[in-house]
Amino acid sequence: MYQYHCLNPIAAKGLDLFGEDYKKTETLYEADAVLVRSAKMHDMELPEGVKAIARAGAGVNNIPVMDCAEKGIVVFNTPGANANAVKEQVIAAMLLASRDLIGGNKWVADNAEDPDIAKATEKASVPSVVSFWTSNLLSS
């Protein structure tokens, strides 16, 4: 039986992939392995039982790699593990940049009490659509 300790919250969906030979422990001093995302470990005193440190993400700048190497602790990261999240953020940023989504959200909040908001929405959105088409698509 191996025990691991999470220094940061790690998604249960990922932790559930561990088999029966792995058990989560609430204390670092019982752990064979440490899972970390962003916690700064440079000032931490690592117990002798720790054999591995896994960084959930790219890079290991928050882990004292040289100290771990001297103690025989294996350190590794998971580059690409957050690739889907990065893609989602890029698409969201592209949508925010191409349309006035924040302004639209503010307009809805400002007009939430308007009983005729459906009609007002049609009137308010037509100029922005026309403006978008004429300024971005027809000019290229």
N, C-alpha and C positions, 0 to 999 in steps of 0.2 A: 504494500500500500504506500503510495506517494501522496504527500500533502503539499498543497500550494496555497499561497497567500496573495491576495489582490491588494495592491497599494491604492489603486483607483477603481472606481466602478467599471466592471467589465460586463458586457451584455450576457445575459443568461443563455441566450441562443448559442453563443460561442462556448461558454463554460459547460453546457449540456453535452457537448461533443466529447468531453473527457469520459473515458470508460470507468468501469467499476474499480479500477486500480488507483483512481485519483479521488482525493477528498479535499474539499476546501477547509482551510483552517483560519480562524479569526486572529491568530497571533503569528507574528513573523518568526518567533523562536521555535515553532513546531514545524515550520515549512521546509520542504526540500527544494521548492522552486518559488520564485516570486514573479508575479505578473504585474506589469506597470505600464501606465500610459504616459502621464506627464509629471508624476511625483518626482521631486528632486531627491536623489538618493546619495548625493555626494557627502552629506554630513551624517548619514545613517551608519550605525554599527550593525554589520551583518553577522548573524549567528553562524557558527561553524557548520551547521547542518545544511545551509543553503548550497545547492549544487548548480543551479541555473537561474538566470534572470532573463525573462522574455519581455521585450518591449513591444507593446501593441501599437505599432506604427513604424514610421521610418525614422532612422537615426537613433543614436544612443547617447546624445549629449547630456541627458539627465542621469546617467548611470556612471559611476566611477570605474570605467573599464580597466584601467591599469591596476587599481587595487584588487578588482575581481580576478584579473589574470594572475596576480601574485598569489591569491588564495585558491586558485584552481576552479573558480566559479565561471562557468560558461555563460557568455552574454550573447544574445541574438535578438534581432528585430524582425518585423514582419512587413517589409516594404511591399507596397501594393495592396495591403489589406484594406485600406480605406479608399481604394480607387473608385468604387461606386459612389461614395459620398462626395468625392472631389468632382466627379462628372455631374452629379446632381446640383452641386453648388455652382458650377460653371454654367449649366443650362439656366438655373434660376437667375444668375447675374446677367446673362444675355437677355432674358425676358425683361428683367427690370430695366436694363439699359435701352432696350428697343421700344418700350412702351412706358407710359407714365403710370405704372401700377401703384406706386406709393401715393401719387396724387389722386388716382381713382379711388383708392381705399379711403383716403381722407375725405373725398367728396361724399362717399357713401356714409361715412360716420357723421359728417356734418348735416346730411339730409335724411338721416335714419327716421326721424319723426314725421317726415313729409308723407301724408296719406296718398299723394299722387307720385310717389317716387318712381314707379314704373314708367309713367309718361315722361317724367323729368329725365330719367335715364336715357330714353331714346333720344330726346332732344340734346342732351349733353354729350352723348357718345358719337353722334353723327359727325360733328365737326372734327373731332379727334381722329376718326377713321379716315375722313376725307383728307385731313391734314397729313396723316401718316402716309397714305397712298401717294399723294401728290409730292410730298417732300422726299420720301425715301425710295419709292419704287419707280415712279414715272420719270424722275430726274436722272436715273442711272442708265 
